[in-house]
Amino acid sequence: MALLTRRAVLAAPVIAMPGIARAQAWRPPGQVRIIVPAAAGGTTDIMARLLAQFLQSRWGSPVVVENRAGAGGTIGTLEMVRARPDGTTLLLGNIGPQAIGYSLFRNLPYRAEQIANIAGTIRGPNVLVVNPSVPARTVAELAAMLRAQPGRIPYASTGVGQSTHLSPVLMLQMLQAEAIHVPLRGSAPAQIEILAGNVAFLIDNLTGIIGHIQAGRVRALAVTSAERHPLLPDVPAMRETMPELATYEVNTWFGLFGPAGLPAEAVNALNAEVMALLALPDTQRRFTELGGVGMPGNPDAFAAFVRSEIAKWAEVVRKEGLQLDAG
């Protein structure tokens, strides 16, 4: 199966399936912008552009994507929160600013109740990769390197407060090891650093870095899910690799959000449109190529899922003793 690149996502036509019913009568009153709280090139950005293309074809009116990276996704989220709740400003958010951030940042400039949870889009594991120049070929060998050089080996993340930040933090705590965190403004900048050899390792969304793994530009050591992933059957789950990591498990996710006060008919109509996109065989094929799966469900189910993720990460952050200033 061919690898799905960001360029392919943007170039591929959205197939209108005749069997999919049109969503409810609500339509946005003008041009819609989907804010991406991360840099271009990562999974959040790819998903937003795929959705924007689909919505534009359904509505016949412009839907644009705007990248607002920085502060672990909180800058873009705050811009959405402050927008008029009429459906013309939406957010393609993720586990970082929409779950982890509430407990990680002591002065977060928005609250969960200021955000309308509309629909889940895609979820999948993260994956631990190293630059090919790094001699470690297993997690155990990487752990030995970290322990031999405490606080000296750099690793990248896609931003403070993202799952790509907390995933390695959790790993390092369980290994009782230390490393240097190098936060970047999104997946693409973080990948540049790992490809250039400026950092030794990175835990990124599988959906965003699978192409570099398959091309041999980085070496995958473990996936963060409980089980191995079908796209990387020879790569162990983190919990398989060492006794210290026996309970390790992290999955990341992405979804559509709007400002609180968004009318129920708008929330339901937008959810229906996302579900129509997820139901397309072409979308399901693309998700498989990316290493992820869709997140079908109504707004209430998605809101309950987000609440459970907020609670889960609050406990992780509390146990790790982490708290940072937003901004």
Residue frames relative to the residue before (quaternion, step in Angstrom):
aa qw qx qy qz dx dy dz
M 1.0000 0.0000 0.0000 0.0000 0.00 0.00 0.00
A 0.4774 -0.7042 0.4439 0.2813 3.58 -0.78 1.02
L 0.5210 -0.6340 0.4803 0.3097 3.52 -1.12 0.74
L 0.3248 -0.7275 0.5739 0.1895 3.57 -1.02 0.84
T 0.1072 -0.7832 0.6109 0.0431 3.55 -0.66 1.11
R 0.6632 -0.4808 0.3689 0.4392 3.57 -1.28 0.25
R 0.6385 0.5248 -0.3377 0.4504 3.59 0.97 -0.80
A 0.6534 0.5106 -0.3186 0.4592 3.58 0.98 -0.79
V 0.6044 0.5561 -0.3521 0.4488 3.57 1.05 -0.74
L 0.7187 0.4579 -0.2563 0.4562 3.54 0.84 -1.02
A 0.7040 0.4730 -0.2698 0.4560 3.58 1.07 -0.70
A 0.6131 0.5931 -0.3536 0.3837 3.57 1.07 -0.70
P 0.4379 -0.6926 0.4939 0.2907 3.61 -0.89 0.82
V 0.3940 -0.6691 0.5690 0.2708 3.54 -1.19 0.59
I 0.2821 -0.7821 0.5367 0.1440 3.55 -0.60 1.14
A 0.2737 -0.7563 0.5711 0.1642 3.58 -0.72 1.05
M 0.2189 -0.8008 0.5470 0.1074 3.57 -0.39 1.21
P 0.4352 -0.7326 0.4498 0.2673 3.61 -0.61 1.05
G 0.6472 0.5497 -0.3252 0.4162 3.60 1.11 -0.55
I 0.6200 0.5372 -0.3494 0.4526 3.61 1.26 -0.23
A 0.3806 -0.7395 0.5097 0.2203 3.55 -0.65 1.10
R 0.5423 -0.5937 0.4821 0.3478 3.54 -1.20 0.56
A 0.5307 -0.6227 0.4661 0.3367 3.54 -1.13 0.65
Q 0.7374 -0.4119 0.2855 0.4528 3.56 -1.30 0.06
A 0.7216 -0.5088 0.2819 0.3754 3.57 -1.31 0.40
W 0.5144 0.6609 -0.4326 0.3338 3.63 1.13 -0.44
R 0.0218 0.7624 -0.6464 0.0186 3.52 -1.09 0.82
P 0.5565 -0.6034 0.4334 0.3720 3.63 -1.03 0.60
P 0.5230 -0.6772 0.4265 0.2933 3.59 -1.06 0.71
G 0.8087 0.0490 -0.0279 0.5856 3.59 1.20 -0.09
Q 0.7748 -0.2848 0.2409 0.5103 3.56 -1.26 -0.38
V 0.2601 -0.7688 0.5712 0.1225 3.56 -0.99 0.92
R 0.1078 -0.7578 0.6364 0.0952 3.55 -1.10 0.70
I 0.2070 -0.7432 0.6264 0.1119 3.51 -1.08 0.85
I 0.2522 -0.7786 0.5605 0.1263 3.56 -0.51 1.21
V 0.1575 -0.7484 0.6392 0.0812 3.54 -1.03 0.92
P 0.2580 -0.8064 0.5099 0.1522 3.63 -0.45 1.13
A 0.6506 0.4364 -0.3040 0.5421 3.56 1.05 0.84
A 0.6340 -0.5327 0.3966 0.3963 3.56 -1.28 0.24
A 0.6225 -0.5269 0.4229 0.3950 3.54 -1.28 0.33
G 0.7215 0.4853 -0.3288 0.3686 3.53 -1.21 0.55
G 0.6704 0.4889 -0.3063 0.4666 3.58 1.17 -0.42
T 0.7472 -0.4046 0.2770 0.4487 3.55 -1.32 0.00
T 0.6185 0.5434 -0.3543 0.4434 3.61 0.96 -0.80
D 0.6780 0.4912 -0.2765 0.4717 3.56 0.92 -0.95
I 0.6482 0.5173 -0.3215 0.4570 3.61 0.89 -0.89
M 0.6753 0.4939 -0.2992 0.4588 3.57 0.90 -0.95
A 0.6436 0.5256 -0.3279 0.4494 3.61 0.96 -0.82
R 0.6890 0.4776 -0.2888 0.4623 3.59 0.91 -0.86
L 0.6080 0.5303 -0.3476 0.4777 3.57 1.08 -0.63
L 0.6745 0.4829 -0.2867 0.4792 3.59 0.95 -0.90
A 0.6412 0.5316 -0.3301 0.4443 3.60 0.93 -0.85
Q 0.6446 0.5176 -0.3176 0.4645 3.57 0.95 -0.86
F 0.6600 0.5115 -0.2991 0.4618 3.57 0.97 -0.90
L 0.6866 0.4844 -0.2924 0.4566 3.60 0.82 -0.99
Q 0.6343 0.5317 -0.3352 0.4502 3.58 0.98 -0.77
S 0.6633 0.4934 -0.3077 0.4710 3.56 1.00 -0.80
R 0.6710 0.4960 -0.2970 0.4642 3.61 1.08 -0.66
W 0.7618 0.3940 -0.1943 0.4760 3.57 0.93 -0.91
G 0.3313 -0.7538 0.5049 0.2590 3.57 1.10 -0.61
S 0.6642 0.4264 -0.3128 0.5284 3.58 1.21 0.50
P 0.6513 -0.5731 0.3224 0.3787 3.61 -1.09 0.63
V 0.0208 -0.7369 0.6756 0.0101 3.54 -1.18 0.80
V 0.0553 -0.8305 0.5540 -0.0184 3.57 -0.44 1.21
V 0.3243 -0.7211 0.5822 0.1896 3.55 -1.22 0.59
E 0.0667 -0.7905 0.6088 0.0107 3.57 -0.91 0.97
N 0.2729 -0.7679 0.5609 0.1460 3.59 -0.73 1.07
R 0.0102 0.7780 -0.6254 0.0593 3.55 -0.82 1.10
A 0.0023 -0.8489 0.5269 -0.0416 3.56 0.43 1.25
G 0.5646 0.6316 -0.4477 0.2860 3.53 -1.32 0.30
A 0.8506 0.1596 -0.1397 0.4812 3.53 -1.30 0.62
G 0.6793 -0.5282 0.2965 0.4142 3.56 0.88 0.96
G 0.7076 -0.4550 0.2574 0.4754 3.58 1.12 0.58
T 0.5275 0.6714 -0.4022 0.3305 3.59 1.24 -0.16
I 0.5861 0.5789 -0.3807 0.4199 3.62 1.11 -0.54
G 0.6917 0.4623 -0.2707 0.4842 3.57 0.85 -0.95
T 0.6359 0.5306 -0.3305 0.4525 3.56 1.00 -0.79
L 0.6601 0.5099 -0.3126 0.4544 3.59 0.92 -0.87
E 0.6174 0.5391 -0.3478 0.4552 3.60 1.02 -0.72
M 0.6539 0.4957 -0.3071 0.4820 3.58 1.01 -0.78
V 0.6396 0.5458 -0.3255 0.4325 3.58 0.92 -0.94
R 0.7179 0.4599 -0.2442 0.4620 3.59 0.99 -0.85
A 0.5411 0.6511 -0.3908 0.3615 3.59 1.26 -0.21
R 0.6173 -0.5247 0.4294 0.3991 3.56 -1.28 0.35
P 0.3709 -0.7604 0.4864 0.2182 3.65 -0.75 0.96
D 0.3586 0.7459 -0.4849 0.2826 3.58 0.64 1.14
G 0.6129 -0.5831 0.3386 0.4119 3.59 1.30 0.16
T 0.5805 0.5915 -0.3901 0.4012 3.60 1.21 0.01
T 0.7371 0.2547 -0.2055 0.5912 3.61 1.28 -0.13
L 0.0186 0.7931 -0.6040 0.0765 3.55 -0.64 1.20
L 0.2785 -0.7422 0.5850 0.1714 3.56 -1.31 0.20
L 0.2031 -0.7120 0.6539 0.1559 3.55 -1.02 0.85
G 0.0198 -0.8568 0.5128 -0.0502 3.56 0.07 1.33
N 0.2462 -0.7683 0.5759 0.1318 3.52 -1.32 -0.06
I 0.7908 -0.3652 0.2391 0.4290 3.53 -1.35 0.01
G 0.6136 0.5883 -0.3539 0.3900 3.61 1.09 -0.63
P 0.8150 0.2525 -0.1502 0.4994 3.60 0.23 -1.21
Q 0.7149 0.4542 -0.2640 0.4615 3.61 1.16 -0.46
A 0.7758 0.2301 -0.1786 0.5598 3.64 1.22 0.10
I 0.7458 0.4088 -0.2344 0.4709 3.60 0.54 -1.17
G 0.6427 0.5982 -0.3244 0.3520 3.57 0.90 -0.95
Y 0.6128 0.5937 -0.3599 0.3775 3.59 1.01 -0.73
S 0.7530 0.3406 -0.2066 0.5238 3.59 1.04 -0.66
L 0.6448 0.5513 -0.3305 0.4135 3.60 1.09 -0.60
F 0.7673 0.3378 -0.1786 0.5150 3.58 0.94 -0.90
R 0.3751 -0.7617 0.4860 0.2072 3.58 -0.65 1.11
N 0.7843 0.2571 -0.1459 0.5455 3.62 1.10 -0.56
L 0.0924 0.8271 -0.5459 0.0970 3.58 0.96 0.87
P 0.3738 -0.7880 0.4450 0.2034 3.63 -0.64 1.06
Y 0.7408 0.2809 -0.2319 0.5644 3.61 1.18 0.34
R 0.3196 -0.7375 0.5674 0.1789 3.55 -1.27 0.42
A 0.6611 -0.5289 0.3526 0.3987 3.57 -1.18 0.51
E 0.6737 0.5139 -0.3044 0.4352 3.58 1.01 -0.77
Q 0.6017 0.5490 -0.3625 0.4528 3.59 1.27 -0.06
I 0.6898 0.4476 -0.2504 0.5110 3.57 1.31 -0.01
A 0.2874 -0.7317 0.5956 0.1654 3.56 -1.02 0.90
N 0.2775 -0.7545 0.5755 0.1499 3.59 -0.76 1.07
I 0.1721 -0.8432 0.5065 0.0540 3.58 -0.38 1.24
A 0.7824 -0.2415 0.2193 0.5305 3.59 0.60 -1.09
G 0.4081 -0.6533 0.5749 0.2760 3.54 -1.20 0.60
T 0.2480 -0.7778 0.5579 0.1491 3.58 -1.12 0.56
I 0.7985 -0.1598 0.1614 0.5574 3.62 0.42 -1.19
R 0.0473 -0.7803 0.6226 0.0350 3.56 -1.16 0.63
G 0.1570 0.7830 -0.5919 0.1095 3.55 -1.23 0.45
P 0.6200 -0.5630 0.3861 0.3867 3.59 -1.22 0.14
N 0.4254 -0.5942 0.5877 0.3472 3.49 -1.42 -0.02
V 0.2045 -0.7680 0.5933 0.1279 3.55 -1.29 0.22
L 0.3672 -0.7127 0.5633 0.1996 3.55 -1.03 0.91
V 0.0284 0.7977 -0.5998 0.0548 3.56 -0.71 1.13
V 0.1850 -0.7527 0.6202 0.1205 3.53 -1.27 0.51
N 0.5596 -0.5467 0.4898 0.3847 3.52 -1.28 0.39
P 0.5851 -0.6186 0.3865 0.3546 3.64 -0.94 0.78
S 0.6158 0.5595 -0.3517 0.4290 3.60 1.16 -0.44
V 0.5585 0.5909 -0.3935 0.4290 3.59 1.24 -0.33
P 0.4350 -0.7434 0.4362 0.2604 3.63 -0.64 1.00
A 0.5689 0.6175 -0.3907 0.3774 3.61 1.14 -0.47
R 0.1153 -0.7991 0.5890 0.0365 3.55 -0.87 1.04
T 0.7324 0.2561 -0.1984 0.5988 3.56 1.33 0.07
V 0.6360 -0.5048 0.4052 0.4202 3.55 -1.28 0.27
A 0.6288 0.5439 -0.3378 0.4413 3.60 0.99 -0.79
E 0.6637 0.4880 -0.3071 0.4765 3.58 0.99 -0.79
L 0.6275 0.5106 -0.3368 0.4817 3.60 1.06 -0.69
A 0.6318 0.5319 -0.3278 0.4588 3.58 1.00 -0.81
A 0.6412 0.5207 -0.3236 0.4615 3.58 1.00 -0.79
M 0.6341 0.5212 -0.3248 0.4699 3.58 1.04 -0.78
L 0.6682 0.5114 -0.2995 0.4498 3.57 0.92 -0.93
R 0.6799 0.4875 -0.2873 0.4664 3.55 0.97 -0.84
A 0.6584 0.5076 -0.3081 0.4624 3.57 1.12 -0.65
Q 0.7774 0.1989 -0.1091 0.5867 3.58 1.21 -0.54
P 0.0596 -0.8571 0.5102 0.0401 3.60 0.62 1.07
G 0.8554 0.1153 -0.1089 0.4931 3.53 -0.89 1.02
R 0.6304 0.5562 -0.3321 0.4277 3.60 1.18 0.32
I 0.6756 0.4769 -0.2989 0.4762 3.63 1.13 -0.48
P 0.2961 -0.7921 0.5072 0.1665 3.63 -0.65 1.06
Y 0.0452 -0.7613 0.6449 0.0502 3.52 -1.22 0.61
A 0.3846 -0.7279 0.5276 0.2093 3.56 -1.15 0.70
S 0.0640 -0.7373 0.6624 0.1165 3.51 -1.38 0.26
T 0.5505 -0.6135 0.4507 0.3426 3.57 -1.26 0.28
G 0.7897 -0.2181 0.1065 0.5635 3.59 1.26 0.23
V 0.5828 -0.5739 0.4466 0.3625 3.53 -1.16 0.65
G 0.8091 0.2693 -0.2049 0.4805 3.56 -0.89 0.94
Q 0.5532 0.5837 -0.4082 0.4320 3.59 1.24 -0.06
S 0.6409 -0.5106 0.3850 0.4247 3.57 -1.23 0.27
T 0.6169 0.5431 -0.3466 0.4520 3.59 1.18 -0.48
H 0.6149 0.4861 -0.3369 0.5215 3.57 1.32 -0.14
L 0.7296 0.4360 -0.2453 0.4663 3.57 0.79 -1.04
S 0.5739 0.5924 -0.3877 0.4116 3.62 1.08 -0.54
P 0.7183 0.4027 -0.2718 0.4980 3.65 0.77 -0.87
V 0.5811 0.5642 -0.3841 0.4433 3.61 1.09 -0.61
L 0.6655 0.4940 -0.2992 0.4728 3.55 0.90 -0.94
M 0.6404 0.5229 -0.3225 0.4608 3.60 0.97 -0.84
L 0.6831 0.4923 -0.2924 0.4533 3.57 0.86 -0.97
Q 0.6417 0.5178 -0.3277 0.4611 3.58 0.99 -0.76
M 0.6739 0.4886 -0.2989 0.4666 3.57 0.95 -0.85
L 0.6918 0.4482 -0.2676 0.4989 3.58 1.16 -0.63
Q 0.3048 -0.7498 0.5105 0.2902 3.57 1.31 -0.33
A 0.4739 0.6340 -0.4447 0.4192 3.52 0.91 1.07
E 0.2631 -0.7543 0.5823 0.1508 3.56 -1.29 0.34
A 0.0316 0.7681 -0.6391 0.0234 3.55 -1.23 0.64
I 0.5250 -0.6322 0.4737 0.3168 3.58 -1.31 0.23
H 0.2862 -0.7687 0.5518 0.1504 3.58 -0.67 1.11
V 0.0687 -0.7709 0.6332 0.0087 3.56 -0.90 1.04
P 0.1242 -0.8263 0.5452 0.0680 3.62 -0.03 1.22
L 0.1398 -0.7756 0.6122 0.0635 3.56 -1.02 0.88
R 0.5289 -0.6356 0.4645 0.3170 3.57 -1.29 0.22
G 0.8371 -0.0113 -0.0401 0.5455 3.56 0.54 1.14
S 0.6949 -0.5014 0.3393 0.3881 3.51 -1.37 0.28
A 0.6567 0.5309 -0.3294 0.4223 3.59 0.87 -0.89
P 0.6762 0.4610 -0.3199 0.4774 3.67 0.83 -0.79
A 0.6354 0.5223 -0.3386 0.4569 3.60 1.01 -0.72
Q 0.6531 0.5082 -0.3128 0.4662 3.56 1.02 -0.79
I 0.5915 0.5570 -0.3665 0.4534 3.58 1.06 -0.64
E 0.6682 0.5118 -0.2977 0.4504 3.57 0.95 -0.90
I 0.6842 0.4638 -0.2994 0.4766 3.60 0.92 -0.84
L 0.6464 0.5163 -0.3244 0.4587 3.60 1.01 -0.75
A 0.6884 0.4743 -0.2760 0.4743 3.57 1.06 -0.73
G 0.4648 -0.6898 0.4386 0.3402 3.58 1.23 -0.27
N 0.4112 0.7197 -0.4660 0.3094 3.58 1.21 0.37
V 0.7387 0.1797 -0.1466 0.6329 3.57 1.30 -0.34
A 0.5236 -0.6689 0.4380 0.2943 3.56 -1.16 0.59
F 0.8265 -0.0094 0.0391 0.5616 3.58 0.94 -0.83
L 0.1186 -0.7585 0.6400 0.0324 3.49 -1.37 0.41
I 0.1453 -0.7254 0.6593 0.1343 3.55 -1.14 0.68
D 0.0344 0.8193 -0.5644 0.0953 3.56 -0.30 1.30
N 0.6442 -0.4735 0.4079 0.4410 3.55 -1.33 0.17
L 0.5062 -0.6420 0.4791 0.3195 3.58 -0.89 0.89
T 0.6307 0.5639 -0.3302 0.4186 3.57 1.02 -0.83
G 0.7276 0.4480 -0.2461 0.4575 3.59 1.10 -0.61
I 0.7936 0.3327 -0.1505 0.4867 3.59 1.05 -0.70
I 0.3799 0.7580 -0.4709 0.2438 3.60 1.24 -0.02
G 0.6239 0.5593 -0.3485 0.4201 3.61 1.02 -0.72
H 0.6681 0.4852 -0.3011 0.4770 3.59 0.96 -0.82
I 0.6137 0.5325 -0.3489 0.4670 3.59 1.09 -0.65
Q 0.7023 0.4765 -0.2751 0.4517 3.56 0.80 -1.01
A 0.6841 0.4677 -0.2812 0.4839 3.58 1.15 -0.59
G 0.4994 -0.6847 0.4077 0.3398 3.59 1.28 -0.09
R 0.4470 0.7053 -0.4517 0.3142 3.58 1.22 0.26
V 0.7451 0.1050 -0.1187 0.6479 3.57 1.33 -0.30
R 0.3573 -0.7250 0.5493 0.2122 3.56 -1.23 0.46
A 0.2988 -0.7667 0.5458 0.1578 3.57 -0.73 1.09
L 0.2043 -0.7981 0.5590 0.0941 3.57 -0.88 0.99
A 0.8014 -0.1120 0.1069 0.5777 3.61 1.06 -0.67
V 0.3136 -0.6876 0.6116 0.2340 3.54 -1.28 0.47
T 0.4962 -0.7067 0.4327 0.2589 3.55 -1.12 0.68
S 0.5299 0.6280 -0.4099 0.3960 3.60 1.25 -0.15
A 0.6679 -0.5187 0.3574 0.3964 3.56 -1.29 0.29
E 0.7751 0.2403 -0.1178 0.5724 3.56 1.15 -0.67
R 0.6236 -0.5067 0.4264 0.4155 3.55 -1.30 0.22
H 0.4062 -0.7126 0.5197 0.2391 3.56 -1.22 0.51
P 0.5754 -0.6314 0.3910 0.3425 3.62 -0.94 0.84
L 0.6541 0.5149 -0.3291 0.4458 3.61 1.06 -0.62
L 0.7731 0.2143 -0.1128 0.5863 3.59 1.24 -0.49
P 0.0260 -0.8705 0.4911 0.0202 3.59 0.69 1.03
D 0.6905 0.4688 -0.2798 0.4745 3.60 1.16 -0.48
V 0.6021 0.5371 -0.3557 0.4717 3.58 1.30 -0.05
P 0.3746 -0.7649 0.4714 0.2286 3.62 -0.56 1.07
A 0.5197 -0.5451 0.5335 0.3849 3.52 -1.33 0.23
M 0.6339 -0.5587 0.3710 0.3852 3.57 -1.06 0.72
R 0.6831 0.5150 -0.2967 0.4243 3.57 0.91 -0.90
E 0.5934 0.5657 -0.3626 0.4431 3.59 1.27 -0.26
T 0.6713 0.6162 -0.2833 0.2990 3.51 1.06 -0.84
M 0.8073 0.0061 0.0428 0.5886 3.60 1.01 -0.81
P 0.5954 -0.5817 0.4058 0.3773 3.62 -1.04 0.60
E 0.6280 0.5606 -0.3378 0.4210 3.59 1.04 -0.75
L 0.7371 0.4049 -0.2062 0.5002 3.58 1.19 -0.57
A 0.2904 0.8238 -0.4573 0.1673 3.58 1.26 0.26
T 0.7503 0.3545 -0.2111 0.5165 3.61 1.13 -0.52
Y 0.4113 0.7378 -0.4553 0.2814 3.60 1.26 0.12
E 0.2392 0.7458 -0.6028 0.1523 3.58 -0.98 0.90
V 0.1048 0.7633 -0.6297 0.0990 3.56 -0.89 1.03
N 0.0022 -0.7541 0.6567 0.0130 3.56 -1.06 0.84
T 0.2627 -0.7654 0.5681 0.1496 3.55 -1.08 0.72
W 0.0890 -0.8055 0.5857 0.0176 3.57 -1.19 0.46
F 0.2176 -0.7615 0.6047 0.0845 3.51 -1.34 0.45
G 0.0633 0.8205 -0.5644 0.0647 3.58 -1.07 0.67
L 0.4983 -0.6408 0.5033 0.2964 3.52 -1.36 0.20
F 0.0451 -0.8007 0.5960 -0.0400 3.54 -0.90 1.04
G 0.1088 -0.7746 0.6171 0.0857 3.55 -1.32 0.34
P 0.6597 -0.4864 0.3647 0.4418 3.58 -1.24 0.06
A 0.5542 -0.5644 0.4794 0.3801 3.59 -1.12 0.58
G 0.6966 0.4188 -0.3270 0.4822 3.56 -0.99 0.78
L 0.4356 0.6652 -0.4711 0.3817 3.55 1.29 -0.03
P 0.4886 -0.6916 0.4318 0.3107 3.64 -0.62 1.03
A 0.6137 -0.5838 0.3914 0.3598 3.55 -1.11 0.76
E 0.6443 0.5237 -0.3431 0.4392 3.59 0.98 -0.77
A 0.6314 0.5159 -0.3323 0.4740 3.59 1.13 -0.62
V 0.6373 0.5244 -0.3204 0.4649 3.58 0.96 -0.89
N 0.6956 0.4781 -0.2810 0.4567 3.58 0.84 -0.97
A 0.6558 0.5067 -0.3149 0.4626 3.58 0.99 -0.80
L 0.6581 0.4975 -0.3075 0.4742 3.59 0.96 -0.85
N 0.6224 0.5276 -0.3392 0.4682 3.58 1.01 -0.77
A 0.6555 0.5171 -0.3137 0.4522 3.58 0.95 -0.87
E 0.6385 0.5178 -0.3296 0.4643 3.57 1.03 -0.73
V 0.6451 0.5027 -0.3241 0.4754 3.60 0.96 -0.84
M 0.6526 0.5077 -0.3233 0.4603 3.59 0.94 -0.84
A 0.6164 0.5354 -0.3435 0.4641 3.60 1.09 -0.68
L 0.6360 0.5168 -0.3169 0.4775 3.57 1.03 -0.79
L 0.6778 0.4974 -0.2958 0.4536 3.60 0.88 -0.94
A 0.6643 0.5304 -0.3060 0.4286 3.60 1.10 -0.66
L 0.5266 0.6408 -0.4175 0.3712 3.59 1.18 -0.34
P 0.4976 -0.6485 0.4810 0.3171 3.62 -0.86 0.84
D 0.6236 0.5414 -0.3466 0.4449 3.59 1.05 -0.72
T 0.6367 0.5142 -0.3245 0.4743 3.60 1.02 -0.78
Q 0.6643 0.5066 -0.3073 0.4557 3.57 0.89 -0.91
R 0.6270 0.5213 -0.3349 0.4721 3.58 1.07 -0.72
R 0.6619 0.5073 -0.3038 0.4606 3.56 0.94 -0.90
F 0.6394 0.5208 -0.3284 0.4605 3.58 0.97 -0.82
T 0.6325 0.5291 -0.3288 0.4603 3.57 0.99 -0.81
E 0.6573 0.5071 -0.3058 0.4662 3.57 0.97 -0.86
L 0.6732 0.4846 -0.2815 0.4825 3.56 1.14 -0.68
G 0.4994 -0.6643 0.4249 0.3589 3.58 1.22 -0.33
G 0.6452 0.5089 -0.3251 0.4680 3.58 1.23 0.34
V 0.2882 -0.7171 0.5974 0.2140 3.54 -1.37 -0.01
G 0.5797 -0.5992 0.4342 0.3412 3.54 -1.23 0.50
M 0.3088 -0.7375 0.5756 0.1716 3.54 -1.33 0.36
P 0.0252 -0.8339 0.5513 0.0091 3.62 0.42 1.13
G 0.3999 0.7009 -0.5298 0.2611 3.55 -1.16 0.64
N 0.5253 -0.6361 0.4611 0.3269 3.56 -1.20 0.50
P 0.7216 -0.4506 0.2827 0.4431 3.63 -1.21 0.20
D 0.6367 0.5299 -0.3425 0.4433 3.62 0.97 -0.75
A 0.6565 0.5026 -0.3122 0.4680 3.59 0.97 -0.85
F 0.6570 0.4996 -0.3170 0.4671 3.58 0.97 -0.81
A 0.6371 0.5267 -0.3294 0.4562 3.59 0.98 -0.82
A 0.6458 0.5106 -0.3186 0.4698 3.60 1.00 -0.81
F 0.6309 0.5295 -0.3264 0.4637 3.58 1.04 -0.78
V 0.6584 0.5073 -0.3118 0.4604 3.58 0.90 -0.92
R 0.6355 0.5244 -0.3312 0.4598 3.61 0.96 -0.81
S 0.6601 0.5043 -0.3127 0.4606 3.59 0.97 -0.81
E 0.6440 0.5106 -0.3172 0.4731 3.58 1.06 -0.70
I 0.6118 0.5404 -0.3465 0.4621 3.59 1.03 -0.75
A 0.6750 0.4920 -0.2889 0.4678 3.58 0.94 -0.92
K 0.6374 0.5410 -0.3262 0.4412 3.59 0.96 -0.87
W 0.7397 0.4237 -0.2438 0.4625 3.58 0.76 -1.02
A 0.5574 0.5777 -0.4002 0.4421 3.57 1.17 -0.43
E 0.6594 0.4972 -0.3084 0.4721 3.57 1.01 -0.78
V 0.6331 0.5240 -0.3310 0.4637 3.60 1.00 -0.80
V 0.6711 0.4943 -0.2980 0.4654 3.58 0.87 -0.96
R 0.6391 0.5268 -0.3263 0.4555 3.59 0.99 -0.84
K 0.6759 0.4957 -0.2985 0.4564 3.58 0.87 -0.92
E 0.7054 0.4557 -0.2659 0.4733 3.56 1.05 -0.78
G 0.3898 -0.7436 0.4643 0.2821 3.59 1.24 -0.28
L 0.4228 0.7136 -0.4534 0.3263 3.57 1.16 0.64
Q 0.2472 0.7305 -0.6268 0.1114 3.52 -1.11 0.75
L 0.0872 -0.8169 0.5695 -0.0275 3.51 -0.83 1.10
D 0.4889 -0.6090 0.5238 0.3401 3.53 -1.34 0.21
A 0.4087 -0.6933 0.5338 0.2597 3.57 -0.94 0.88
G 0.6910 0.4802 -0.3461 0.4148 3.53 -1.18 0.53
